[in-house]
Amino acid sequence: MSLSEAVSLKRGALIIPLPSAIDNHQLLNALNISQQKMGLVHQESESVELLAQKLQMIVEKNLYKEWAITDCDIDHFQASRTMLSSILKPK
């Protein structure tokens, strides 16, 4: 839920997915967010130095400001309506 909230509110995120998550879904979600230009991904296996570089880049390049104006295809505010209409769709 944290990712959907951050993206829906156009906050963006530096995402460190848990590698032991079932089906590696956290990494897949993080990569999707990154492809939408709404965040950066850092994997646990990567170095702390690289994490520091990514944090520094977010601050120095004002990425959080870019995230606030990014036109993103992800719309979690309409998720429940979309799911319900899909369930109720006549077959």
PyMOL Python script that loads the backbone (N, CA, C, O; Angstrom):
from pymol import cmd

cmd.read_pdbstr("""\
ATOM      1  N   MET A   1       0.811  -1.195   0.000  1.00  0.00           N
ATOM      2  CA  MET A   1       0.000   0.000   0.000  1.00  0.00           C
ATOM      3  C   MET A   1       0.855   1.260   0.000  1.00  0.00           C
ATOM      4  O   MET A   1       0.456   2.276  -0.569  1.00  0.00           O
ATOM      5  N   SER A   2       2.009   1.209   0.620  1.00  0.00           N
ATOM      6  CA  SER A   2       2.850   2.409   0.706  1.00  0.00           C
ATOM      7  C   SER A   2       3.228   2.923  -0.674  1.00  0.00           C
ATOM      8  O   SER A   2       3.211   4.128  -0.926  1.00  0.00           O
ATOM      9  N   LEU A   3       3.571   1.999  -1.565  1.00  0.00           N
ATOM     10  CA  LEU A   3       3.943   2.411  -2.920  1.00  0.00           C
ATOM     11  C   LEU A   3       2.773   3.054  -3.642  1.00  0.00           C
ATOM     12  O   LEU A   3       2.935   4.091  -4.286  1.00  0.00           O
ATOM     13  N   SER A   4       1.613   2.458  -3.544  1.00  0.00           N
ATOM     14  CA  SER A   4       0.461   3.017  -4.238  1.00  0.00           C
ATOM     15  C   SER A   4       0.111   4.398  -3.692  1.00  0.00           C
ATOM     16  O   SER A   4      -0.269   5.291  -4.450  1.00  0.00           O
ATOM     17  N   GLU A   5       0.239   4.570  -2.386  1.00  0.00           N
ATOM     18  CA  GLU A   5      -0.040   5.879  -1.796  1.00  0.00           C
ATOM     19  C   GLU A   5       0.978   6.917  -2.259  1.00  0.00           C
ATOM     20  O   GLU A   5       0.605   8.032  -2.625  1.00  0.00           O
ATOM     21  N   ALA A   6       2.262   6.556  -2.245  1.00  0.00           N
ATOM     22  CA  ALA A   6       3.307   7.496  -2.666  1.00  0.00           C
ATOM     23  C   ALA A   6       3.116   7.912  -4.118  1.00  0.00           C
ATOM     24  O   ALA A   6       3.244   9.090  -4.453  1.00  0.00           O
ATOM     25  N   VAL A   7       2.811   6.957  -4.971  1.00  0.00           N
ATOM     26  CA  VAL A   7       2.643   7.255  -6.392  1.00  0.00           C
ATOM     27  C   VAL A   7       1.361   8.043  -6.634  1.00  0.00           C
ATOM     28  O   VAL A   7       1.362   9.006  -7.401  1.00  0.00           O
ATOM     29  N   SER A   8       0.285   7.648  -5.995  1.00  0.00           N
ATOM     30  CA  SER A   8      -0.989   8.347  -6.184  1.00  0.00           C
ATOM     31  C   SER A   8      -0.911   9.798  -5.736  1.00  0.00           C
ATOM     32  O   SER A   8      -1.561  10.670  -6.311  1.00  0.00           O
ATOM     33  N   LEU A   9      -0.120  10.048  -4.719  1.00  0.00           N
ATOM     34  CA  LEU A   9       0.045  11.414  -4.220  1.00  0.00           C
ATOM     35  C   LEU A   9       1.201  12.138  -4.903  1.00  0.00           C
ATOM     36  O   LEU A   9       1.565  13.251  -4.524  1.00  0.00           O
ATOM     37  N   LYS A  10       1.771  11.484  -5.916  1.00  0.00           N
ATOM     38  CA  LYS A  10       2.880  12.045  -6.713  1.00  0.00           C
ATOM     39  C   LYS A  10       4.064  12.445  -5.846  1.00  0.00           C
ATOM     40  O   LYS A  10       4.640  13.520  -6.010  1.00  0.00           O
ATOM     41  N   ARG A  11       4.416  11.557  -4.920  1.00  0.00           N
ATOM     42  CA  ARG A  11       5.565  11.780  -4.058  1.00  0.00           C
ATOM     43  C   ARG A  11       6.800  11.054  -4.576  1.00  0.00           C
ATOM     44  O   ARG A  11       7.928  11.469  -4.308  1.00  0.00           O
ATOM     45  N   GLY A  12       6.588   9.978  -5.311  1.00  0.00           N
ATOM     46  CA  GLY A  12       7.717   9.180  -5.759  1.00  0.00           C
ATOM     47  C   GLY A  12       8.328   8.437  -4.584  1.00  0.00           C
ATOM     48  O   GLY A  12       7.874   8.575  -3.448  1.00  0.00           O
ATOM     49  N   ALA A  13       9.369   7.643  -4.864  1.00  0.00           N
ATOM     50  CA  ALA A  13       9.953   6.851  -3.785  1.00  0.00           C
ATOM     51  C   ALA A  13      11.302   6.272  -4.200  1.00  0.00           C
ATOM     52  O   ALA A  13      11.576   6.041  -5.377  1.00  0.00           O
ATOM     53  N   LEU A  14      12.121   6.050  -3.197  1.00  0.00           N
ATOM     54  CA  LEU A  14      13.308   5.216  -3.359  1.00  0.00           C
ATOM     55  C   LEU A  14      12.901   3.880  -2.763  1.00  0.00           C
ATOM     56  O   LEU A  14      12.659   3.778  -1.561  1.00  0.00           O
ATOM     57  N   ILE A  15      12.827   2.862  -3.598  1.00  0.00           N
ATOM     58  CA  ILE A  15      12.217   1.598  -3.216  1.00  0.00           C
ATOM     59  C   ILE A  15      13.295   0.533  -3.028  1.00  0.00           C
ATOM     60  O   ILE A  15      14.137   0.317  -3.900  1.00  0.00           O
ATOM     61  N   ILE A  16      13.248  -0.127  -1.870  1.00  0.00           N
ATOM     62  CA  ILE A  16      14.146  -1.249  -1.597  1.00  0.00           C
ATOM     63  C   ILE A  16      13.260  -2.471  -1.385  1.00  0.00           C
ATOM     64  O   ILE A  16      12.793  -2.720  -0.274  1.00  0.00           O
ATOM     65  N   PRO A  17      13.031  -3.231  -2.454  1.00  0.00           N
ATOM     66  CA  PRO A  17      12.130  -4.385  -2.340  1.00  0.00           C
ATOM     67  C   PRO A  17      12.739  -5.508  -1.505  1.00  0.00           C
ATOM     68  O   PRO A  17      13.947  -5.739  -1.535  1.00  0.00           O
ATOM     69  N   LEU A  18      11.890  -6.190  -0.770  1.00  0.00           N
ATOM     70  CA  LEU A  18      12.304  -7.330   0.036  1.00  0.00           C
ATOM     71  C   LEU A  18      12.490  -8.535  -0.889  1.00  0.00           C
ATOM     72  O   LEU A  18      11.522  -9.002  -1.488  1.00  0.00           O
ATOM     73  N   PRO A  19      13.721  -9.046  -1.015  1.00  0.00           N
ATOM     74  CA  PRO A  19      13.962 -10.126  -1.981  1.00  0.00           C
ATOM     75  C   PRO A  19      13.257 -11.433  -1.640  1.00  0.00           C
ATOM     76  O   PRO A  19      13.066 -12.275  -2.517  1.00  0.00           O
ATOM     77  N   SER A  20      12.871 -11.615  -0.389  1.00  0.00           N
ATOM     78  CA  SER A  20      12.200 -12.859  -0.007  1.00  0.00           C
ATOM     79  C   SER A  20      10.687 -12.790  -0.170  1.00  0.00           C
ATOM     80  O   SER A  20       9.985 -13.732   0.196  1.00  0.00           O
ATOM     81  N   ALA A  21      10.174 -11.686  -0.714  1.00  0.00           N
ATOM     82  CA  ALA A  21       8.730 -11.562  -0.922  1.00  0.00           C
ATOM     83  C   ALA A  21       8.253 -12.628  -1.913  1.00  0.00           C
ATOM     84  O   ALA A  21       8.958 -12.975  -2.860  1.00  0.00           O
ATOM     85  N   ILE A  22       7.072 -13.124  -1.681  1.00  0.00           N
ATOM     86  CA  ILE A  22       6.512 -14.180  -2.529  1.00  0.00           C
ATOM     87  C   ILE A  22       6.502 -13.737  -3.985  1.00  0.00           C
ATOM     88  O   ILE A  22       6.048 -12.639  -4.305  1.00  0.00           O
ATOM     89  N   ASP A  23       7.003 -14.592  -4.859  1.00  0.00           N
ATOM     90  CA  ASP A  23       7.051 -14.355  -6.311  1.00  0.00           C
ATOM     91  C   ASP A  23       7.838 -13.093  -6.688  1.00  0.00           C
ATOM     92  O   ASP A  23       7.729 -12.596  -7.809  1.00  0.00           O
ATOM     93  N   ASN A  24       8.621 -12.589  -5.748  1.00  0.00           N
ATOM     94  CA  ASN A  24       9.417 -11.380  -5.985  1.00  0.00           C
ATOM     95  C   ASN A  24       8.543 -10.221  -6.468  1.00  0.00           C
ATOM     96  O   ASN A  24       8.991  -9.384  -7.252  1.00  0.00           O
ATOM     97  N   HIS A  25       7.299 -10.179  -6.000  1.00  0.00           N
ATOM     98  CA  HIS A  25       6.349  -9.157  -6.451  1.00  0.00           C
ATOM     99  C   HIS A  25       6.781  -7.747  -6.067  1.00  0.00           C
ATOM    100  O   HIS A  25       6.454  -6.794  -6.775  1.00  0.00           O
ATOM    101  N   GLN A  26       7.504  -7.593  -4.968  1.00  0.00           N
ATOM    102  CA  GLN A  26       7.940  -6.255  -4.586  1.00  0.00           C
ATOM    103  C   GLN A  26       8.911  -5.678  -5.615  1.00  0.00           C
ATOM    104  O   GLN A  26       8.847  -4.492  -5.941  1.00  0.00           O
ATOM    105  N   LEU A  27       9.808  -6.520  -6.123  1.00  0.00           N
ATOM    106  CA  LEU A  27      10.744  -6.050  -7.152  1.00  0.00           C
ATOM    107  C   LEU A  27       9.991  -5.703  -8.426  1.00  0.00           C
ATOM    108  O   LEU A  27      10.275  -4.682  -9.052  1.00  0.00           O
ATOM    109  N   LEU A  28       9.047  -6.527  -8.815  1.00  0.00           N
ATOM    110  CA  LEU A  28       8.271  -6.256 -10.029  1.00  0.00           C
ATOM    111  C   LEU A  28       7.484  -4.952  -9.892  1.00  0.00           C
ATOM    112  O   LEU A  28       7.426  -4.157 -10.830  1.00  0.00           O
ATOM    113  N   ASN A  29       6.885  -4.736  -8.733  1.00  0.00           N
ATOM    114  CA  ASN A  29       6.164  -3.479  -8.492  1.00  0.00           C
ATOM    115  C   ASN A  29       7.124  -2.293  -8.526  1.00  0.00           C
ATOM    116  O   ASN A  29       6.814  -1.253  -9.108  1.00  0.00           O
ATOM    117  N   ALA A  30       8.286  -2.454  -7.902  1.00  0.00           N
ATOM    118  CA  ALA A  30       9.282  -1.376  -7.870  1.00  0.00           C
ATOM    119  C   ALA A  30       9.771  -1.045  -9.273  1.00  0.00           C
ATOM    120  O   ALA A  30       9.930   0.128  -9.612  1.00  0.00           O
ATOM    121  N   LEU A  31      10.009  -2.059 -10.086  1.00  0.00           N
ATOM    122  CA  LEU A  31      10.465  -1.825 -11.462  1.00  0.00           C
ATOM    123  C   LEU A  31       9.390  -1.096 -12.269  1.00  0.00           C
ATOM    124  O   LEU A  31       9.705  -0.236 -13.092  1.00  0.00           O
ATOM    125  N   ASN A  32       8.135  -1.437 -12.036  1.00  0.00           N
ATOM    126  CA  ASN A  32       7.037  -0.745 -12.712  1.00  0.00           C
ATOM    127  C   ASN A  32       7.003   0.731 -12.319  1.00  0.00           C
ATOM    128  O   ASN A  32       6.837   1.600 -13.174  1.00  0.00           O
ATOM    129  N   ILE A  33       7.158   1.007 -11.044  1.00  0.00           N
ATOM    130  CA  ILE A  33       7.178   2.387 -10.558  1.00  0.00           C
ATOM    131  C   ILE A  33       8.353   3.138 -11.185  1.00  0.00           C
ATOM    132  O   ILE A  33       8.214   4.290 -11.594  1.00  0.00           O
ATOM    133  N   SER A  34       9.482   2.492 -11.255  1.00  0.00           N
ATOM    134  CA  SER A  34      10.675   3.103 -11.847  1.00  0.00           C
ATOM    135  C   SER A  34      10.473   3.391 -13.332  1.00  0.00           C
ATOM    136  O   SER A  34      10.868   4.450 -13.818  1.00  0.00           O
ATOM    137  N   GLN A  35       9.863   2.460 -14.048  1.00  0.00           N
ATOM    138  CA  GLN A  35       9.592   2.655 -15.474  1.00  0.00           C
ATOM    139  C   GLN A  35       8.621   3.803 -15.709  1.00  0.00           C
ATOM    140  O   GLN A  35       8.658   4.448 -16.757  1.00  0.00           O
ATOM    141  N   GLN A  36       7.762   4.055 -14.743  1.00  0.00           N
ATOM    142  CA  GLN A  36       6.805   5.158 -14.833  1.00  0.00           C
ATOM    143  C   GLN A  36       7.461   6.489 -14.445  1.00  0.00           C
ATOM    144  O   GLN A  36       6.804   7.530 -14.437  1.00  0.00           O
ATOM    145  N   LYS A  37       8.749   6.450 -14.125  1.00  0.00           N
ATOM    146  CA  LYS A  37       9.514   7.643 -13.715  1.00  0.00           C
ATOM    147  C   LYS A  37       8.994   8.229 -12.403  1.00  0.00           C
ATOM    148  O   LYS A  37       9.010   9.443 -12.199  1.00  0.00           O
ATOM    149  N   MET A  38       8.531   7.334 -11.513  1.00  0.00           N
ATOM    150  CA  MET A  38       8.016   7.778 -10.221  1.00  0.00           C
ATOM    151  C   MET A  38       8.855   7.261  -9.056  1.00  0.00           C
ATOM    152  O   MET A  38       8.416   7.309  -7.907  1.00  0.00           O
ATOM    153  N   GLY A  39      10.047   6.773  -9.342  1.00  0.00           N
ATOM    154  CA  GLY A  39      10.882   6.303  -8.250  1.00  0.00           C
ATOM    155  C   GLY A  39      12.146   5.648  -8.740  1.00  0.00           C
ATOM    156  O   GLY A  39      12.343   5.431  -9.935  1.00  0.00           O
ATOM    157  N   LEU A  40      13.002   5.337  -7.778  1.00  0.00           N
ATOM    158  CA  LEU A  40      14.250   4.626  -8.040  1.00  0.00           C
ATOM    159  C   LEU A  40      14.222   3.326  -7.259  1.00  0.00           C
ATOM    160  O   LEU A  40      13.626   3.244  -6.185  1.00  0.00           O
ATOM    161  N   VAL A  41      14.873   2.312  -7.810  1.00  0.00           N
ATOM    162  CA  VAL A  41      14.930   1.009  -7.158  1.00  0.00           C
ATOM    163  C   VAL A  41      16.348   0.774  -6.652  1.00  0.00           C
ATOM    164  O   VAL A  41      17.323   1.038  -7.355  1.00  0.00           O
ATOM    165  N   HIS A  42      16.449   0.278  -5.432  1.00  0.00           N
ATOM    166  CA  HIS A  42      17.733  -0.150  -4.873  1.00  0.00           C
ATOM    167  C   HIS A  42      17.512  -1.537  -4.304  1.00  0.00           C
ATOM    168  O   HIS A  42      16.664  -1.736  -3.434  1.00  0.00           O
ATOM    169  N   GLN A  43      18.283  -2.499  -4.803  1.00  0.00           N
ATOM    170  CA  GLN A  43      18.132  -3.863  -4.315  1.00  0.00           C
ATOM    171  C   GLN A  43      19.065  -4.098  -3.133  1.00  0.00           C
ATOM    172  O   GLN A  43      20.152  -3.524  -3.060  1.00  0.00           O
ATOM    173  N   GLU A  44      18.626  -4.945  -2.214  1.00  0.00           N
ATOM    174  CA  GLU A  44      19.399  -5.245  -1.009  1.00  0.00           C
ATOM    175  C   GLU A  44      20.811  -5.714  -1.328  1.00  0.00           C
ATOM    176  O   GLU A  44      21.737  -5.468  -0.555  1.00  0.00           O
ATOM    177  N   SER A  45      20.978  -6.378  -2.443  1.00  0.00           N
ATOM    178  CA  SER A  45      22.283  -6.907  -2.821  1.00  0.00           C
ATOM    179  C   SER A  45      23.251  -5.810  -3.283  1.00  0.00           C
ATOM    180  O   SER A  45      24.454  -6.050  -3.383  1.00  0.00           O
ATOM    181  N   GLU A  46      22.735  -4.621  -3.561  1.00  0.00           N
ATOM    182  CA  GLU A  46      23.580  -3.514  -3.995  1.00  0.00           C
ATOM    183  C   GLU A  46      24.248  -2.868  -2.781  1.00  0.00           C
ATOM    184  O   GLU A  46      23.783  -3.017  -1.651  1.00  0.00           O
ATOM    185  N   SER A  47      25.324  -2.165  -3.025  1.00  0.00           N
ATOM    186  CA  SER A  47      26.122  -1.602  -1.940  1.00  0.00           C
ATOM    187  C   SER A  47      25.454  -0.418  -1.255  1.00  0.00           C
ATOM    188  O   SER A  47      24.583   0.243  -1.821  1.00  0.00           O
ATOM    189  N   VAL A  48      25.879  -0.172  -0.042  1.00  0.00           N
ATOM    190  CA  VAL A  48      25.418   0.982   0.714  1.00  0.00           C
ATOM    191  C   VAL A  48      25.893   2.265   0.025  1.00  0.00           C
ATOM    192  O   VAL A  48      25.204   3.284   0.053  1.00  0.00           O
ATOM    193  N   GLU A  49      27.062   2.205  -0.586  1.00  0.00           N
ATOM    194  CA  GLU A  49      27.583   3.368  -1.307  1.00  0.00           C
ATOM    195  C   GLU A  49      26.665   3.746  -2.465  1.00  0.00           C
ATOM    196  O   GLU A  49      26.414   4.926  -2.705  1.00  0.00           O
ATOM    197  N   LEU A  50      26.171   2.748  -3.175  1.00  0.00           N
ATOM    198  CA  LEU A  50      25.248   3.009  -4.279  1.00  0.00           C
ATOM    199  C   LEU A  50      23.932   3.588  -3.753  1.00  0.00           C
ATOM    200  O   LEU A  50      23.341   4.466  -4.382  1.00  0.00           O
ATOM    201  N   LEU A  51      23.484   3.103  -2.621  1.00  0.00           N
ATOM    202  CA  LEU A  51      22.274   3.656  -1.995  1.00  0.00           C
ATOM    203  C   LEU A  51      22.496   5.136  -1.668  1.00  0.00           C
ATOM    204  O   LEU A  51      21.626   5.969  -1.921  1.00  0.00           O
ATOM    205  N   ALA A  52      23.650   5.452  -1.112  1.00  0.00           N
ATOM    206  CA  ALA A  52      23.967   6.850  -0.783  1.00  0.00           C
ATOM    207  C   ALA A  52      23.994   7.704  -2.047  1.00  0.00           C
ATOM    208  O   ALA A  52      23.535   8.847  -2.032  1.00  0.00           O
ATOM    209  N   GLN A  53      24.527   7.161  -3.141  1.00  0.00           N
ATOM    210  CA  GLN A  53      24.560   7.895  -4.413  1.00  0.00           C
ATOM    211  C   GLN A  53      23.152   8.173  -4.924  1.00  0.00           C
ATOM    212  O   GLN A  53      22.869   9.262  -5.422  1.00  0.00           O
ATOM    213  N   LYS A  54      22.280   7.192  -4.799  1.00  0.00           N
ATOM    214  CA  LYS A  54      20.899   7.373  -5.259  1.00  0.00           C
ATOM    215  C   LYS A  54      20.182   8.429  -4.427  1.00  0.00           C
ATOM    216  O   LYS A  54      19.457   9.265  -4.966  1.00  0.00           O
ATOM    217  N   LEU A  55      20.384   8.389  -3.119  1.00  0.00           N
ATOM    218  CA  LEU A  55      19.781   9.410  -2.251  1.00  0.00           C
ATOM    219  C   LEU A  55      20.313  10.793  -2.589  1.00  0.00           C
ATOM    220  O   LEU A  55      19.557  11.763  -2.647  1.00  0.00           O
ATOM    221  N   GLN A  56      21.609  10.875  -2.810  1.00  0.00           N
ATOM    222  CA  GLN A  56      22.220  12.157  -3.163  1.00  0.00           C
ATOM    223  C   GLN A  56      21.668  12.670  -4.490  1.00  0.00           C
ATOM    224  O   GLN A  56      21.408  13.864  -4.635  1.00  0.00           O
ATOM    225  N   MET A  57      21.490  11.772  -5.456  1.00  0.00           N
ATOM    226  CA  MET A  57      20.948  12.156  -6.753  1.00  0.00           C
ATOM    227  C   MET A  57      19.517  12.697  -6.605  1.00  0.00           C
ATOM    228  O   MET A  57      19.157  13.681  -7.251  1.00  0.00           O
ATOM    229  N   ILE A  58      18.711  12.059  -5.764  1.00  0.00           N
ATOM    230  CA  ILE A  58      17.342  12.525  -5.538  1.00  0.00           C
ATOM    231  C   ILE A  58      17.357  13.964  -5.035  1.00  0.00           C
ATOM    232  O   ILE A  58      16.565  14.793  -5.483  1.00  0.00           O
ATOM    233  N   VAL A  59      18.255  14.253  -4.110  1.00  0.00           N
ATOM    234  CA  VAL A  59      18.320  15.590  -3.523  1.00  0.00           C
ATOM    235  C   VAL A  59      18.932  16.594  -4.500  1.00  0.00           C
ATOM    236  O   VAL A  59      18.375  17.671  -4.713  1.00  0.00           O
ATOM    237  N   GLU A  60      20.073  16.245  -5.091  1.00  0.00           N
ATOM    238  CA  GLU A  60      20.779  17.193  -5.956  1.00  0.00           C
ATOM    239  C   GLU A  60      20.020  17.511  -7.241  1.00  0.00           C
ATOM    240  O   GLU A  60      20.042  18.648  -7.714  1.00  0.00           O
ATOM    241  N   LYS A  61      19.350  16.509  -7.805  1.00  0.00           N
ATOM    242  CA  LYS A  61      18.617  16.727  -9.057  1.00  0.00           C
ATOM    243  C   LYS A  61      17.150  17.080  -8.812  1.00  0.00           C
ATOM    244  O   LYS A  61      16.364  17.202  -9.752  1.00  0.00           O
ATOM    245  N   ASN A  62      16.795  17.242  -7.545  1.00  0.00           N
ATOM    246  CA  ASN A  62      15.414  17.581  -7.192  1.00  0.00           C
ATOM    247  C   ASN A  62      14.410  16.616  -7.824  1.00  0.00           C
ATOM    248  O   ASN A  62      13.362  17.032  -8.317  1.00  0.00           O
ATOM    249  N   LEU A  63      14.741  15.333  -7.804  1.00  0.00           N
ATOM    250  CA  LEU A  63      13.848  14.353  -8.420  1.00  0.00           C
ATOM    251  C   LEU A  63      12.457  14.383  -7.799  1.00  0.00           C
ATOM    252  O   LEU A  63      11.469  14.118  -8.483  1.00  0.00           O
ATOM    253  N   TYR A  64      12.370  14.699  -6.523  1.00  0.00           N
ATOM    254  CA  TYR A  64      11.068  14.762  -5.862  1.00  0.00           C
ATOM    255  C   TYR A  64      10.169  15.819  -6.503  1.00  0.00           C
ATOM    256  O   TYR A  64       8.946  15.684  -6.487  1.00  0.00           O
ATOM    257  N   LYS A  65      10.768  16.865  -7.064  1.00  0.00           N
ATOM    258  CA  LYS A  65       9.976  17.877  -7.772  1.00  0.00           C
ATOM    259  C   LYS A  65       9.490  17.327  -9.109  1.00  0.00           C
ATOM    260  O   LYS A  65       8.363  17.597  -9.523  1.00  0.00           O
ATOM    261  N   GLU A  66      10.340  16.559  -9.781  1.00  0.00           N
ATOM    262  CA  GLU A  66       9.926  15.918 -11.043  1.00  0.00           C
ATOM    263  C   GLU A  66       8.806  14.921 -10.789  1.00  0.00           C
ATOM    264  O   GLU A  66       7.855  14.839 -11.567  1.00  0.00           O
ATOM    265  N   TRP A  67       8.916  14.163  -9.702  1.00  0.00           N
ATOM    266  CA  TRP A  67       7.877  13.181  -9.379  1.00  0.00           C
ATOM    267  C   TRP A  67       6.536  13.870  -9.166  1.00  0.00           C
ATOM    268  O   TRP A  67       5.489  13.317  -9.503  1.00  0.00           O
ATOM    269  N   ALA A  68       6.566  15.063  -8.613  1.00  0.00           N
ATOM    270  CA  ALA A  68       5.320  15.786  -8.318  1.00  0.00           C
ATOM    271  C   ALA A  68       4.578  16.212  -9.579  1.00  0.00           C
ATOM    272  O   ALA A  68       3.368  16.439  -9.538  1.00  0.00           O
ATOM    273  N   ILE A  69       5.287  16.324 -10.696  1.00  0.00           N
ATOM    274  CA  ILE A  69       4.630  16.772 -11.936  1.00  0.00           C
ATOM    275  C   ILE A  69       4.613  15.698 -13.015  1.00  0.00           C
ATOM    276  O   ILE A  69       4.156  15.948 -14.130  1.00  0.00           O
ATOM    277  N   THR A  70       5.104  14.510 -12.697  1.00  0.00           N
ATOM    278  CA  THR A  70       5.135  13.420 -13.669  1.00  0.00           C
ATOM    279  C   THR A  70       3.723  12.951 -13.985  1.00  0.00           C
ATOM    280  O   THR A  70       2.915  12.716 -13.088  1.00  0.00           O
ATOM    281  N   ASP A  71       3.443  12.821 -15.270  1.00  0.00           N
ATOM    282  CA  ASP A  71       2.151  12.291 -15.703  1.00  0.00           C
ATOM    283  C   ASP A  71       2.277  10.773 -15.730  1.00  0.00           C
ATOM    284  O   ASP A  71       2.875  10.203 -16.644  1.00  0.00           O
ATOM    285  N   CYS A  72       1.721  10.143 -14.742  1.00  0.00           N
ATOM    286  CA  CYS A  72       1.895   8.711 -14.533  1.00  0.00           C
ATOM    287  C   CYS A  72       0.621   7.960 -14.902  1.00  0.00           C
ATOM    288  O   CYS A  72      -0.484   8.434 -14.641  1.00  0.00           O
ATOM    289  N   ASP A  73       0.779   6.786 -15.511  1.00  0.00           N
ATOM    290  CA  ASP A  73      -0.366   5.963 -15.903  1.00  0.00           C
ATOM    291  C   ASP A  73      -0.994   5.221 -14.724  1.00  0.00           C
ATOM    292  O   ASP A  73      -2.064   4.628 -14.861  1.00  0.00           O
ATOM    293  N   ILE A  74      -0.337   5.253 -13.579  1.00  0.00           N
ATOM    294  CA  ILE A  74      -0.823   4.516 -12.425  1.00  0.00           C
ATOM    295  C   ILE A  74      -1.839   5.375 -11.676  1.00  0.00           C
ATOM    296  O   ILE A  74      -1.524   6.481 -11.238  1.00  0.00           O
ATOM    297  N   ASP A  75      -3.062   4.856 -11.531  1.00  0.00           N
ATOM    298  CA  ASP A  75      -4.108   5.593 -10.842  1.00  0.00           C
ATOM    299  C   ASP A  75      -4.746   4.695  -9.795  1.00  0.00           C
ATOM    300  O   ASP A  75      -5.719   3.997 -10.080  1.00  0.00           O
ATOM    301  N   HIS A  76      -4.212   4.709  -8.607  1.00  0.00           N
ATOM    302  CA  HIS A  76      -4.722   3.846  -7.545  1.00  0.00           C
ATOM    303  C   HIS A  76      -6.027   4.362  -6.948  1.00  0.00           C
ATOM    304  O   HIS A  76      -6.746   3.614  -6.285  1.00  0.00           O
ATOM    305  N   PHE A  77      -6.335   5.627  -7.178  1.00  0.00           N
ATOM    306  CA  PHE A  77      -7.574   6.170  -6.633  1.00  0.00           C
ATOM    307  C   PHE A  77      -8.796   5.508  -7.267  1.00  0.00           C
ATOM    308  O   PHE A  77      -9.858   5.442  -6.648  1.00  0.00           O
ATOM    309  N   GLN A  78      -8.650   5.024  -8.486  1.00  0.00           N
ATOM    310  CA  GLN A  78      -9.777   4.397  -9.184  1.00  0.00           C
ATOM    311  C   GLN A  78      -9.715   2.870  -9.138  1.00  0.00           C
ATOM    312  O   GLN A  78     -10.505   2.198  -9.802  1.00  0.00           O
ATOM    313  N   ALA A  79      -8.788   2.322  -8.363  1.00  0.00           N
ATOM    314  CA  ALA A  79      -8.576   0.871  -8.361  1.00  0.00           C
ATOM    315  C   ALA A  79      -9.816   0.098  -7.960  1.00  0.00           C
ATOM    316  O   ALA A  79     -10.168  -0.878  -8.623  1.00  0.00           O
ATOM    317  N   SER A  80     -10.492   0.506  -6.889  1.00  0.00           N
ATOM    318  CA  SER A  80     -11.661  -0.256  -6.438  1.00  0.00           C
ATOM    319  C   SER A  80     -12.782  -0.208  -7.470  1.00  0.00           C
ATOM    320  O   SER A  80     -13.468  -1.207  -7.685  1.00  0.00           O
ATOM    321  N   ARG A  81     -12.974   0.939  -8.107  1.00  0.00           N
ATOM    322  CA  ARG A  81     -14.006   1.058  -9.143  1.00  0.00           C
ATOM    323  C   ARG A  81     -13.672   0.150 -10.330  1.00  0.00           C
ATOM    324  O   ARG A  81     -14.553  -0.514 -10.876  1.00  0.00           O
ATOM    325  N   THR A  82     -12.402   0.127 -10.723  1.00  0.00           N
ATOM    326  CA  THR A  82     -11.974  -0.708 -11.846  1.00  0.00           C
ATOM    327  C   THR A  82     -12.178  -2.185 -11.530  1.00  0.00           C
ATOM    328  O   THR A  82     -12.668  -2.938 -12.372  1.00  0.00           O
ATOM    329  N   MET A  83     -11.806  -2.600 -10.324  1.00  0.00           N
ATOM    330  CA  MET A  83     -11.969  -4.006  -9.953  1.00  0.00           C
ATOM    331  C   MET A  83     -13.449  -4.388  -9.915  1.00  0.00           C
ATOM    332  O   MET A  83     -13.832  -5.441 -10.425  1.00  0.00           O
ATOM    333  N   LEU A  84     -14.271  -3.542  -9.319  1.00  0.00           N
ATOM    334  CA  LEU A  84     -15.701  -3.833  -9.228  1.00  0.00           C
ATOM    335  C   LEU A  84     -16.340  -3.925 -10.605  1.00  0.00           C
ATOM    336  O   LEU A  84     -17.129  -4.836 -10.859  1.00  0.00           O
ATOM    337  N   SER A  85     -16.013  -2.997 -11.497  1.00  0.00           N
ATOM    338  CA  SER A  85     -16.608  -3.046 -12.835  1.00  0.00           C
ATOM    339  C   SER A  85     -16.152  -4.290 -13.592  1.00  0.00           C
ATOM    340  O   SER A  85     -16.904  -4.841 -14.396  1.00  0.00           O
ATOM    341  N   SER A  86     -14.928  -4.729 -13.337  1.00  0.00           N
ATOM    342  CA  SER A  86     -14.444  -5.950 -13.983  1.00  0.00           C
ATOM    343  C   SER A  86     -15.195  -7.173 -13.455  1.00  0.00           C
ATOM    344  O   SER A  86     -15.514  -8.083 -14.220  1.00  0.00           O
ATOM    345  N   ILE A  87     -15.474  -7.196 -12.173  1.00  0.00           N
ATOM    346  CA  ILE A  87     -16.198  -8.316 -11.559  1.00  0.00           C
ATOM    347  C   ILE A  87     -17.648  -8.360 -12.036  1.00  0.00           C
ATOM    348  O   ILE A  87     -18.201  -9.430 -12.287  1.00  0.00           O
ATOM    349  N   LEU A  88     -18.247  -7.184 -12.157  1.00  0.00           N
ATOM    350  CA  LEU A  88     -19.661  -7.126 -12.525  1.00  0.00           C
ATOM    351  C   LEU A  88     -19.897  -7.149 -14.038  1.00  0.00           C
ATOM    352  O   LEU A  88     -21.045  -7.176 -14.483  1.00  0.00           O
ATOM    353  N   LYS A  89     -18.828  -7.137 -14.827  1.00  0.00           N
ATOM    354  CA  LYS A  89     -18.958  -7.124 -16.281  1.00  0.00           C
ATOM    355  C   LYS A  89     -19.679  -8.368 -16.763  1.00  0.00           C
ATOM    356  O   LYS A  89     -19.308  -9.481 -16.392  1.00  0.00           O
ATOM    357  N   PRO A  90     -20.714  -8.195 -17.591  1.00  0.00           N
ATOM    358  CA  PRO A  90     -21.451  -9.361 -18.115  1.00  0.00           C
ATOM    359  C   PRO A  90     -20.530 -10.222 -18.983  1.00  0.00           C
ATOM    360  O   PRO A  90     -19.652  -9.721 -19.686  1.00  0.00           O
ATOM    361  N   LYS A  91     -20.761 -11.514 -18.907  1.00  0.00           N
ATOM    362  CA  LYS A  91     -19.925 -12.443 -19.682  1.00  0.00           C
ATOM    363  C   LYS A  91     -20.621 -12.899 -20.920  1.00  0.00           C
ATOM    364  O   LYS A  91     -20.064 -13.683 -21.688  1.00  0.00           O
TER     365      LYS A  91
END
""", "prot")
cmd.dss("prot")
cmd.show_as("cartoon", "prot")
cmd.util.cbc("prot")
cmd.orient("prot")
